[in-house]
């Protein structure tokens, strides 16, 4: 096994960790504990996943340059969502939701672009669909989740007459 294959194996393992930990975090109650622990696993694995994706794409640029762009953009979303929570930005929850779910869409997109043609039923779609299907499905979900967790204006902030 050469070094590229070793890094690729690590990358695939990290991708599996991201997809699983992201799903567990998404499904967990949104409070300290399970959600935050699995979210930390997701973020750490995603950082390493992006690093391996960048290495692999540079190594075989003419074949998989697209992986570089997916990695940079998707990890940008992950760090955006992560920092929004850690630094408690104004409206941090909305930023956190958009960033973390957006990065998950990026991970699913990368997965489909690479192995979508070997997944039954999906392999019946044109390969261009692998690039857009996660976003088409995921974007409305980001909106729905964002609305669900949007803070309601407090009584004191309402306009009085």
Secondary structure, DSSP 4 states (H G I P E B T S, - for coil): --HHHHHHHHHHHHHHHHHHHHHHHHHS-SSTTHHHHHHHHHHHHHHHHHHHHHHHHHHTHHHHHHHHHHHHHHHHHHHHHHHHHHTT-TTHHHHHHHHHHHHHHHHHHHHHHHHGGGSTTGGGS-THHHHHHHHHHHHHHHHHHHHHTPPPPPGGGS---
